[in-house]
Amino acid sequence: MILFTVLFFALININAQTEEFTAPDYKTIEKNVADKNSVLFFDKLFDRYAKSDTTMTLEEKRHLYYGYSFQDEYSPYSRSEAEKKLRELLQKDDGTKDDLKKIIEYTDEILKTYPFSIRIKEYRIYSFRELGMIAEAEKESVQGEIIIDAILSTGNGTDKETCFYVINTSNEYEVLSLLGFEFGGSQSLIDGRYDYLALADNPYQIKGFYFDVSRCLDSMKF
C-alpha cells in the first residue's frame, strides 16, 4: 500500500481554532448564500475557495462549507466511480510517479462529487509534494484548512450540545483521524439527527464524539 506520511497537523494551524463554538444557523446561511449581492453568495465563496484564498474569514468559511448543502449538486450519499479506482491504486505496495499522477486524476474526479473531503486533500497534498509540485500542494493545504476551520468552529464533539456539524458523513471519520483518535467500531443515530461514533481507547478517556448530520438526512427527504 502506498505509504502516506503527511501529517495534516503540520499543514494546518489547528491551535488557531477559537474555543468559542457556534452551531451553524442554517436558515441564515441558506438565505445569505443565495443572495447574489452578498459577499456570502455561494458562487463567490467557492471561487475564492478554488483559488485557495487565505483571507477568507471564519464566517465566510462556514458559509462556504455549510452553504454547499443548499446547492443543487449537494448529494451527500453519492459516490464517484473514481473512488473505487483510487482504493485499488492505494493497495499497491510500491507507488510510482505515474501512480501519483493517477491519484491526482482520480481525486480530482472525486472532488467534483464532493469538494470538501479532508482525506482526499491529504492524498493530493502528498502526491503533489512527491512530484515536486509545491505550489499545488500549498493550495490544497489552504483548502483543507478552510474545511477544518469551519467544522471545528462548531463544537468539540463531546456531547450533543457541543457536537461537530458536518454535511457529509465522510467528514466524521476524517475529524476523528485529524484529532488523533481511532474509530471504536460502533456508530449510532441518536434523536434522528446525531451520529455518535464510539472511539477506541485513548489517553483522554473520551468515549465517543457526536456529529450533527441533519443536513445529510434532510437531503433524503426530497
Secondary structure, 3 states (H helix, E strand, C coil): CCCCCCCHHHHCCHHHCCCCCCCCCHHHHHHHHCCCCCCCCHHHHHHHHHCCCCCCCHHHHHHHHHHHHHCCCCCCCCCCHHHHHHHHHHCCCCCCHHHHHHHHHHHHHHHHHCCCCHHHHHHHHHHHHHCCCHHHHHHHHHHHHHHHHHHHCCCCCCCHHHCEECCCCHHHHHHHHHCCCCEEEEEEEECCCEEEEEECCCCCCCCEEEEECHHHHHHHHC
